[in-house]
Amino acid sequence: MTGDRRPGRPRSEATRRAILAAAIDELTERGYAQLSVEGIAARAGAGKQTIYRWWPSKADVVLDAMLDEAASLIAVPDEGSLAADLAGFLVDTFRQRGQRPVLVGLMAEALLDPVFAVQFRDRFLFGRRDALRTVLARAADRGEIAADVDPEMLLDIVFGVLWYRLLLDHAPLDEEAGRQLATLVVRAAR
């Protein structure tokens, strides 16, 4: 025995996936405020103890579920131009309209729980920024972003619009908004 194995039973990937899917389903049906570890466990066919052993809180379960979804649903396109790559990324991102209550709930939790806030920022928010940063870096290498344009400001513009519309729900956050924002950012990048 090498001593590398943690005590207890090893994690089951099938159980992990069932728990993450159940978290998303519960959120969609009940909203973040009504979400409970008990509800997630019942829907997943897993024990509450399993969830608490793997995640410190319901917010952490949801965060992992959202990370999995973002990785599988929102590609980092490489079409050869900033306009096409940015439009693809933003249309895919804004297409996830059903995730609004989930994201708003996670942001609210981050405002209330400083420990979770660090996890949410570092793992989810910065992860999505890194994905878009890849698109912008490729565009800069192709000469599509002017030397005096700060790519971090372009990131802030994109995610500022996204979060403002998510949180206030005052204007559409749909595929057309994604295309319009992509056009504006491409113009600003020149």
TIDO-378816 format. One record per residue: x, y, z of N, C-alpha, C in turn. Coordinates in nm, 4 decimals, m for minus. Layout:
// residues N
NODE,n.X,n.Y,n.Z,ca.X,ca.Y,ca.Z,c.X,c.Y,c.Z
NODE,X,Y,Z,X,Y,Z,X,Y,Z
...
END
This chain:
// residues 190
NODE,n.X,n.Y,n.Z,ca.X,ca.Y,ca.Z,c.X,c.Y,c.Z
NODE,0.0840,m0.1178,0.0000,0.0000,0.0000,0.0000,0.0886,0.1243,0.0000
NODE,0.0601,0.2187,m0.0877,0.1456,0.3363,m0.1036,0.1132,0.4472,m0.0063
NODE,m0.0038,0.4456,0.0534,m0.0408,0.5535,0.1442,m0.1010,0.6733,0.0733
NODE,m0.1137,0.6678,m0.0600,m0.1692,0.7798,m0.1367,m0.3213,0.7832,m0.1319
NODE,m0.3839,0.6718,m0.0994,m0.5292,0.6629,m0.1006,m0.5866,0.7287,0.0240
NODE,m0.6928,0.8084,0.0040,m0.7619,0.8706,0.1170,m0.8461,0.7655,0.1871
NODE,m0.8693,0.7831,0.3176,m0.9540,0.6876,0.3887,m1.0967,0.6909,0.3357
NODE,m1.1686,0.5818,0.3549,m1.3071,0.5744,0.3094,m1.3160,0.5221,0.1686
NODE,m1.4409,0.5144,0.1233,m1.4626,0.4646,m0.0130,m1.4213,0.5695,m0.1151
NODE,m1.3703,0.5246,m0.2299,m1.3351,0.6216,m0.3344,m1.4610,0.6841,m0.3934
NODE,m1.4456,0.8042,m0.4459,m1.5568,0.8724,m0.5111,m1.6027,0.7942,m0.6333
NODE,m1.7317,0.7899,m0.6500,m1.7904,0.7291,m0.7688,m1.8200,0.8408,m0.8683
NODE,m1.7655,0.8302,m0.9879,m1.7894,0.9323,m1.0895,m1.9376,0.9372,m1.1269
NODE,m2.0025,0.8215,m1.1312,m2.1456,0.8185,m1.1643,m2.2270,0.8911,m1.0574
NODE,m2.1920,0.8718,m0.9306,m2.2625,0.9402,m0.8225,m2.2351,1.0902,m0.8284
NODE,m2.1105,1.1275,m0.8547,m2.0763,1.2698,m0.8654,m2.1596,1.3363,m0.9749
NODE,m2.1662,1.2724,m1.0908,m2.2439,1.3290,m1.2024,m2.3927,1.3372,m1.1692
NODE,m2.4442,1.2351,m1.1010,m2.5859,1.2361,m1.0624,m2.6138,1.3511,m0.9663
NODE,m2.5240,1.3746,m0.8732,m2.5413,1.4839,m0.7762,m2.5364,1.6190,m0.8468
NODE,m2.4421,1.6362,m0.9382,m2.4318,1.7650,m1.0085,m2.5532,1.7889,m1.0977
NODE,m2.6004,1.6849,m1.1659,m2.7209,1.6985,m1.2494,m2.8427,1.7291,m1.1618
NODE,m2.8522,1.6621,m1.0472,m2.9639,1.6867,m0.9563,m2.9616,1.8293,m0.9035
NODE,m2.8430,1.8811,m0.8767,m2.8321,2.0194,m0.8279,m2.8871,2.1167,m0.9315
NODE,m2.8499,2.0981,m1.0576,m2.9000,2.1858,m1.1639,m3.0518,2.1708,m1.1790
NODE,m3.1007,2.0478,m1.1772,m3.2451,2.0258,m1.1906,m3.3226,2.0881,m1.0750
NODE,m3.2743,2.0706,m0.9534,m3.3400,2.1293,m0.8363,m3.3403,2.2823,m0.8453
NODE,m3.2282,2.3376,m0.8876,m3.2199,2.4836,m0.9023,m3.3198,2.5344,m1.0046
NODE,m3.3278,2.4656,m1.1152,m3.4173,2.5068,m1.2225,m3.5624,2.5042,m1.1744
NODE,m3.5979,2.4017,m1.0986,m3.7354,2.3874,m1.0525,m3.7680,2.4750,m0.9311
NODE,m3.6742,2.4866,m0.8373,m3.7053,2.5492,m0.7086,m3.6410,2.6858,m0.6886
NODE,m3.5330,2.7144,m0.7616,m3.4592,2.8375,m0.7389,m3.3565,2.8182,m0.6287
NODE,m3.2618,2.9100,m0.6229,m3.1504,2.8939,m0.5299,m3.1953,2.9005,m0.3840
NODE,m3.2864,2.9909,m0.3517,m3.3293,3.0077,m0.2126,m3.3928,2.8803,m0.1568
NODE,m3.4624,2.8047,m0.2397,m3.5307,2.6823,m0.1958,m3.4453,2.5574,m0.2139
NODE,m3.3293,2.5726,m0.2704,m3.2403,2.4577,m0.2927,m3.1909,2.4041,m0.1591
NODE,m3.1871,2.2728,m0.1465,m3.1347,2.2122,m0.0236,m3.0495,2.0911,m0.0597
NODE,m2.9564,2.0613,0.0267,m2.8746,1.9414,0.0089,m2.9647,1.8181,0.0150
NODE,m3.0661,1.8217,0.0991,m3.1594,1.7097,0.1096,m3.2296,1.6848,m0.0244
NODE,m3.2748,1.7928,m0.0878,m3.3413,1.7801,m0.2177,m3.2482,1.7279,m0.3251
NODE,m3.1253,1.7765,m0.3245,m3.0257,1.7288,m0.4213,m3.0011,1.5798,m0.3997
NODE,m2.9821,1.5411,m0.2737,m2.9535,1.4005,m0.2418,m3.0687,1.3102,m0.2854
NODE,m3.1912,1.3513,m0.2547,m3.3076,1.2695,m0.2910,m3.3172,1.2534,m0.4423
NODE,m3.2995,1.3614,m0.5141,m3.3105,1.3544,m0.6599,m3.1981,1.2713,m0.7204
NODE,m3.0788,1.2790,m0.6616,m2.9628,1.2064,m0.7149,m2.9601,1.0607,m0.6704
NODE,m3.0403,1.0262,m0.5714,m3.0344,0.8913,m0.5176,m2.9058,0.8679,m0.4392
NODE,m2.8591,0.9740,m0.3751,m2.7351,0.9668,m0.2973,m2.7660,1.0099,m0.1539
NODE,m2.6756,0.9804,m0.0638,m2.6934,1.0211,0.0742,m2.6470,1.1630,0.0973
NODE,m2.7141,1.2322,0.1908,m2.6696,1.3664,0.2298,m2.5243,1.3636,0.2754
NODE,m2.4883,1.2569,0.3461,m2.3524,1.2454,0.3977,m2.2502,1.2458,0.2846
NODE,m2.2851,1.1821,0.1753,m2.1949,1.1788,0.0597,m2.1721,1.3202,0.0084
NODE,m2.2793,1.3957,m0.0045,m2.2677,1.5329,m0.0546,m2.1822,1.6160,0.0404
NODE,m2.2117,1.6083,0.1691,m2.1349,1.6878,0.2653,m1.9895,1.6419,0.2768
NODE,m1.9635,1.5178,0.2471,m1.8252,1.4698,0.2491,m1.7471,1.5261,0.1297
NODE,m1.8155,1.5449,0.0166,m1.7483,1.5898,m0.1048,m1.7521,1.7413,m0.1238
NODE,m1.8548,1.8086,m0.0704,m1.8702,1.9530,m0.0871,m1.9068,2.0159,0.0461
NODE,m1.8489,2.1304,0.0812,m1.8797,2.1932,0.2099,m2.0184,2.2579,0.2178
NODE,m2.0790,2.2898,0.1042,m2.2088,2.3584,0.1065,m2.2830,2.3350,m0.0239
NODE,m2.4110,2.3723,m0.0234,m2.4890,2.3599,m0.1470,m2.4309,2.4490,m0.2559
NODE,m2.3791,2.5644,m0.2177,m2.3203,2.6545,m0.3163,m2.2014,2.5887,m0.3865
NODE,m2.1231,2.5123,m0.3129,m2.0079,2.4457,m0.3735,m2.0515,2.3356,m0.4709
NODE,m2.1611,2.2663,m0.4382,m2.2154,2.1658,m0.5310,m2.2571,2.2350,m0.6600
NODE,m2.3308,2.3449,m0.6456,m2.3797,2.4176,m0.7631,m2.2628,2.4744,m0.8436
NODE,m2.1624,2.5239,m0.7762,m2.0450,2.5768,m0.8456,m1.9807,2.4690,m0.9329
NODE,m1.9606,2.3494,m0.8779,m1.9034,2.2410,m0.9575,m1.9942,2.2044,m1.0751
NODE,m2.1252,2.2048,m1.0510,m2.2193,2.1743,m1.1590,m2.2098,2.2778,m1.2704
NODE,m2.1998,2.4049,m1.2328,m2.1898,2.5113,m1.3324,m2.0570,2.5052,m1.4081
NODE,m1.9506,2.4706,m1.3397,m1.8212,2.4563,m1.4075,m1.8284,2.3461,m1.5121
NODE,m1.8897,2.2342,m1.4773,m1.9057,2.1244,m1.5735,m1.9895,2.1685,m1.6930
NODE,m2.1002,2.2375,m1.6650,m2.1877,2.2825,m1.7738,m2.1181,2.3831,m1.8646
NODE,m2.0500,2.4791,m1.8045,m1.9816,2.5807,m1.8852,m1.8776,2.5153,m1.9757
NODE,m1.8040,2.4190,m1.9225,m1.7007,2.3525,m2.0023,m1.7612,2.2737,m2.1176
NODE,m1.8793,2.2161,m2.0962,m1.9374,2.1332,m2.2013,m2.0247,2.2113,m2.2998
NODE,m2.0806,2.3252,m2.2590,m2.1757,2.3970,m2.3445,m2.1184,2.5199,m2.4138
NODE,m2.0098,2.5754,m2.3590,m1.9581,2.6999,m2.4150,m1.8156,2.6764,m2.4637
NODE,m1.8026,2.6624,m2.5938,m1.6727,2.6356,m2.6543,m1.5888,2.7632,m2.6629
NODE,m1.4598,2.7443,m2.6756,m1.3694,2.8561,m2.7039,m1.3388,2.8447,m2.8530
NODE,m1.4141,2.9185,m2.9355,m1.4009,2.9023,m3.0805,m1.2668,2.9515,m3.1339
NODE,m1.2278,2.8950,m3.2447,m1.1071,2.9380,m3.3162,m1.1389,2.9371,m3.4648
NODE,m1.2140,3.0400,m3.5066,m1.2593,3.0514,m3.6456,m1.1646,3.1343,m3.7315
NODE,m1.0632,3.1929,m3.6682,m0.9652,3.2680,m3.7455,m0.9823,3.4181,m3.7446
NODE,m1.0872,3.4678,m3.6779,m1.1037,3.6131,m3.6681,m1.1662,3.6472,m3.5338
NODE,m1.1330,3.7651,m3.4838,m1.1905,3.8093,m3.3572,m1.3421,3.8174,m3.3677
NODE,m1.3927,3.8704,m3.4766,m1.5371,3.8866,m3.4919,m1.6091,3.7516,m3.4817
NODE,m1.5610,3.6520,m3.5525,m1.6264,3.5209,m3.5510,m1.6084,3.4508,m3.4164
NODE,m1.4870,3.4571,m3.3624,m1.4614,3.3899,m3.2343,m1.5415,3.4524,m3.1210
NODE,m1.5438,3.5842,m3.1172,m1.6151,3.6541,m3.0108,m1.7654,3.6324,m3.0234
NODE,m1.8169,3.6412,m3.1443,m1.9604,3.6164,m3.1643,m1.9962,3.4741,m3.1224
NODE,m1.9149,3.3774,m3.1602,m1.9418,3.2389,m3.1212,m1.9421,3.2209,m2.9706
NODE,m1.8420,3.2764,m2.9049,m1.8313,3.2645,m2.7586,m1.9501,3.3311,m2.6896
NODE,m1.9828,3.4527,m2.7320,m2.0898,3.5269,m2.6650,m2.2279,3.4711,m2.6972
NODE,m2.2504,3.4278,m2.8188,m2.3798,3.3675,m2.8513,m2.3991,3.2403,m2.7690
NODE,m2.2955,3.1565,m2.7593,m2.3057,3.0355,m2.6763,m2.3281,3.0708,m2.5301
NODE,m2.2578,3.1726,m2.4810,m2.2724,3.2141,m2.3415,m2.4123,3.2680,m2.3156
NODE,m2.4596,3.3561,m2.4007,m2.5894,3.4203,m2.3794,m2.7050,3.3248,m2.4094
NODE,m2.6783,3.2181,m2.4817,m2.7815,3.1186,m2.5122,m2.8246,3.0454,m2.3851
NODE,m2.7444,3.0482,m2.2823,m2.7710,2.9750,m2.1578,m2.8665,3.0526,m2.0673
NODE,m2.9737,3.1043,m2.1241,m3.0694,3.1869,m2.0495,m3.1264,3.1161,m1.9274
NODE,m3.1456,2.9875,m1.9349,m3.2027,2.9134,m1.8237,m3.1143,2.9121,m1.7003
NODE,m2.9900,2.9522,m1.7170,m2.8972,2.9525,m1.6042,m2.9052,3.0812,m1.5218
NODE,m2.9866,3.1764,m1.5639,m2.9938,3.3032,m1.4917,m3.0187,3.2852,m1.3425
NODE,m3.1211,3.2087,m1.3005,m3.1439,3.1967,m1.1560,m3.0261,3.1309,m1.0830
NODE,m2.9598,3.0407,m1.1500,m2.8446,2.9734,m1.0894,m2.7320,3.0732,m1.0668
NODE,m2.6988,3.1490,m1.1694,m2.5892,3.2451,m1.1590,m2.6204,3.3570,m1.0606
NODE,m2.7424,3.4049,m1.0614,m2.7821,3.5091,m0.9664,m2.7733,3.4539,m0.8238
NODE,m2.8177,3.3309,m0.8044,m2.8085,3.2682,m0.6727,m2.6657,3.2529,m0.6257
NODE,m2.5774,3.2127,m0.7162,m2.4365,3.1985,m0.6794,m2.3737,3.3336,m0.6469
NODE,m2.4088,3.4357,m0.7224,m2.3557,3.5684,m0.6936,m2.4058,3.6169,m0.5580
NODE,m2.5332,3.5930,m0.5282,m2.5871,3.6324,m0.3977,m2.5138,3.5592,m0.2853
NODE,m2.4905,3.4306,m0.3036,m2.4171,3.3534,m0.2034,m2.2761,3.4082,m0.1859
NODE,m2.2131,3.4460,m0.2959,m2.0772,3.5011,m0.2894,m2.0747,3.6326,m0.2111
NODE,m2.1805,3.7104,m0.2213,m2.1866,3.8356,m0.1466,m2.2042,3.8118,0.0034
NODE,m2.2658,3.6995,0.0376,m2.2932,3.6691,0.1785,m2.1845,3.5855,0.2454
NODE,m2.1125,3.5088,0.1665,m2.0143,3.4147,0.2217,m1.8773,3.4420,0.1611
NODE,m1.7878,3.5079,0.2349,m1.6579,3.5449,0.1799,m1.5713,3.4255,0.1386
NODE,m1.5860,3.3136,0.2063,m1.5080,3.1944,0.1696,m1.5562,3.1420,0.0342
NODE,m1.6887,3.1318,0.0184,m1.7427,3.0889,m0.1104,m1.7102,3.1907,m0.2191
NODE,m1.7105,3.3191,m0.1848,m1.6818,3.4246,m0.2833,m1.5472,3.4016,m0.3510
NODE,m1.4486,3.3613,m0.2742,m1.3158,3.3353,m0.3315,m1.3227,3.2179,m0.4287
NODE,m1.3927,3.1117,m0.3901,m1.4076,2.9955,m0.4789,m1.4808,3.0332,m0.6075
NODE,m1.5906,3.1070,m0.5933,m1.6705,3.1480,m0.7086,m1.5883,3.2353,m0.8025
NODE,m1.5185,3.3319,m0.7456,m1.4348,3.4213,m0.8270,m1.3226,3.3445,m0.8958
NODE,m1.2464,3.2698,m0.8173,m1.1270,3.2051,m0.8716,m1.1594,3.0909,m0.9674
NODE,m1.2598,3.0117,m0.9355,m1.2883,2.8936,m1.0176,m1.3839,2.9234,m1.1323
NODE,m1.4915,2.9952,m1.1065,m1.5904,3.0168,m1.2116,m1.5661,3.1462,m1.2884
NODE,m1.5706,3.2589,m1.2183,m1.5594,3.3873,m1.2879,m1.4257,3.4008,m1.3600
NODE,m1.3162,3.3727,m1.2912,m1.1855,3.3831,m1.3567,m1.1681,3.2754,m1.4635
NODE,m1.2307,3.1600,m1.4446,m1.2258,3.0553,m1.5477,m1.2914,3.0992,m1.6771
NODE,m1.4070,3.1642,m1.6655,m1.4752,3.2144,m1.7858,m1.3945,3.3278,m1.8476
NODE,m1.3343,3.4133,m1.7654,m1.2484,3.5206,m1.8183,m1.1290,3.4606,m1.8922
NODE,m1.0703,3.3549,m1.8363,m0.9562,3.2905,m1.9023,m0.9948,3.2351,m2.0386
NODE,m1.1158,3.1793,m2.0486,m1.1621,3.1270,m2.1773,m1.1703,3.2392,m2.2804
NODE,m1.2287,3.3516,m2.2417,m1.2387,3.4644,m2.3344,m1.1020,3.5280,m2.3587
NODE,m1.0173,3.5279,m2.2580,m0.8815,3.5811,m2.2738,m0.8075,3.5048,m2.3847
NODE,m0.8319,3.3756,m2.3962,m0.7719,3.2944,m2.5031,m0.8137,3.3478,m2.6403
NODE,m0.9420,3.3800,m2.6548,m0.9930,3.4365,m2.7808,m0.9222,3.5689,m2.8106
NODE,m0.9115,3.6538,m2.7101,m0.8488,3.7852,m2.7300,m0.6988,3.7725,m2.7585
NODE,m0.6312,3.6795,m2.6940,m0.4869,3.6606,m2.7174,m0.4613,3.6162,m2.8611
NODE,m0.5445,3.5265,m2.9108,m0.5296,3.4841,m3.0510,m0.5505,3.6022,m3.1451
NODE,m0.6510,3.6829,m3.1154,m0.6790,3.7996,m3.1994,m0.5621,3.8975,m3.1952
NODE,m0.5047,3.9175,m3.0773,m0.3885,4.0073,m3.0652,m0.2720,3.9539,m3.1471
NODE,m0.2502,3.8229,m3.1426,m0.1421,3.7616,m3.2221,m0.1648,3.7811,m3.3718
NODE,m0.2903,3.7882,m3.4141,m0.3221,3.8100,m3.5557,m0.3228,3.9584,m3.5913
NODE,m0.2997,4.0452,m3.4937,m0.2986,4.1892,m3.5186,m0.4362,4.2525,m3.5208
NODE,m0.5360,4.1847,m3.4656,m0.6726,4.2370,m3.4683,m0.7054,4.3259,m3.3492
NODE,m0.6158,4.3343,m3.2528,m0.6367,4.4221,m3.1374,m0.5234,4.5231,m3.1366
NODE,m0.5601,4.6502,m3.1371,m0.4602,4.7571,m3.1403,m0.3699,4.7473,m3.0168
NODE,m0.2449,4.7869,m3.0347,m0.1456,4.7771,m2.9270,m0.1838,4.8603,m2.8053
NODE,m0.2573,4.9686,m2.8258,m0.2927,5.0545,m2.7130,m0.4253,5.0156,m2.6462
NODE,m0.4843,4.9039,m2.6867,m0.6086,4.8556,m2.6267,m0.5750,4.7534,m2.5185
NODE,m0.6291,4.7744,m2.4008,m0.6072,4.6853,m2.2874,m0.7047,4.5671,m2.2961
NODE,m0.6547,4.4460,m2.3204,m0.7446,4.3299,m2.3292,m0.8247,4.3068,m2.2007
NODE,m0.7689,4.3424,m2.0871,m0.8422,4.3254,m1.9612,m0.9653,4.4163,m1.9572
NODE,m0.9542,4.5344,m2.0175,m1.0699,4.6238,m2.0246,m1.1772,4.5636,m2.1159
NODE,m1.1342,4.5002,m2.2250,m1.2312,4.4333,m2.3126,m1.3030,4.3218,m2.2369
NODE,m1.2297,4.2473,m2.1557,m1.2918,4.1430,m2.0732,m1.3936,4.2030,m1.9763
NODE,m1.3547,4.3143,m1.9139,m1.4457,4.3804,m1.8206,m1.5724,4.4296,m1.8905
NODE,m1.5577,4.4784,m2.0112,m1.6749,4.5244,m2.0869,m1.7699,4.4070,m2.1107
NODE,m1.7161,4.2959,m2.1581,m1.7996,4.1792,m2.1877,m1.8698,4.1296,m2.0615
NODE,m1.7913,4.1040,m1.9575,m1.8519,4.0460,m1.8379,m1.9305,4.1485,m1.7575
NODE,m1.8983,4.2757,m1.7725,m1.9795,4.3794,m1.7099,m2.1203,4.3801,m1.7679
NODE,m2.1307,4.3739,m1.9004,m2.2620,4.3690,m1.9652,m2.3354,4.2414,m1.9237
NODE,m2.2660,4.1305,m1.9271,m2.3282,4.0028,m1.8909,m2.3869,4.0077,m1.7496
NODE,m2.3054,4.0458,m1.6528,m2.3520,4.0451,m1.5139,m2.4540,4.1543,m1.4871
NODE,m2.4401,4.2703,m1.5478,m2.5380,4.3770,m1.5288,m2.6755,4.3310,m1.5761
NODE,m2.6794,4.2708,m1.6932,m2.8077,4.2241,m1.7458,m2.8607,4.1036,m1.6685
NODE,m2.7714,4.0173,m1.6227,m2.8156,3.9041,m1.5417,m2.8797,3.9505,m1.4113
NODE,m2.8118,4.0404,m1.3435,m2.8570,4.0812,m1.2112,m2.9780,4.1743,m1.2149
NODE,m2.9820,4.2665,m1.3103,m3.0934,4.3618,m1.3159,m3.2104,4.3130,m1.3992
NODE,m3.1833,4.2245,m1.4948,m3.2875,4.1695,m1.5822,m3.3685,4.2808,m1.6495
NODE,m3.2979,4.3871,m1.6882,m3.3639,4.5040,m1.7463,m3.3636,4.5038,m1.8991
NODE,m3.2825,4.4163,m1.9572,m3.2705,4.4111,m2.1029,m3.2393,4.2674,m2.1418
NODE,m3.2649,4.2321,m2.2666,m3.2433,4.0938,m2.3079,m3.0972,4.0500,m2.2934
NODE,m3.0826,3.9261,m2.2571,m2.9519,3.8610,m2.2529,m2.9692,3.7362,m2.3383
NODE,m2.9690,3.7596,m2.4702,m2.9983,3.6527,m2.5639,m2.8922,3.6494,m2.6738
NODE,m2.9137,3.5644,m2.7705,m2.8154,3.5481,m2.8777,m2.7921,3.6786,m2.9536
NODE,m2.8967,3.7551,m2.9769,m2.8821,3.8837,m3.0467,m2.7978,3.9805,m2.9642
NODE,m2.8194,3.9824,m2.8326,m2.7363,4.0674,m2.7460,m2.5907,4.0217,m2.7533
NODE,m2.5682,3.8927,m2.7619,m2.4321,3.8409,m2.7766,m2.3667,3.8898,m2.9050
NODE,m2.4417,3.8860,m3.0142,m2.3873,3.9345,m3.1429,m2.3597,4.0853,m3.1377
NODE,m2.4522,4.1617,m3.0784,m2.4331,4.3063,m3.0686,m2.3118,4.3410,m2.9829
NODE,m2.2964,4.2719,m2.8722,m2.1813,4.2974,m2.7856,m2.0518,4.2597,m2.8560
NODE,m2.0523,4.1501,m2.9298,m1.9329,4.1101,m3.0046,m1.8940,4.2193,m3.1040
NODE,m1.9918,4.2753,m3.1737,m1.9648,4.3825,m3.2707,m1.9040,4.5038,m3.2019
NODE,m1.9586,4.5420,m3.0870,m1.9071,4.6575,m3.0137,m1.7631,4.6328,m2.9655
NODE,m1.7364,4.5145,m2.9165,m1.6018,4.4845,m2.8652,m1.5014,4.4802,m2.9792
NODE,m1.5388,4.4267,m3.0934,m1.4489,4.4247,m3.2093,m1.4144,4.5681,m3.2505
NODE,m1.5143,4.6562,m3.2520,m1.4878,4.7970,m3.2844,m1.3947,4.8602,m3.1818
NODE,m1.4165,4.8312,m3.0544,m1.3338,4.8889,m2.9490,m1.1894,4.8357,m2.9541
NODE,m1.1734,4.7164,m3.0080,m1.0411,4.6543,m3.0118,m0.9503,4.7156,m3.1190
NODE,m1.0070,4.7857,m3.2150,m0.9273,4.8387,m3.3257,m0.8490,4.9620,m3.2886
END
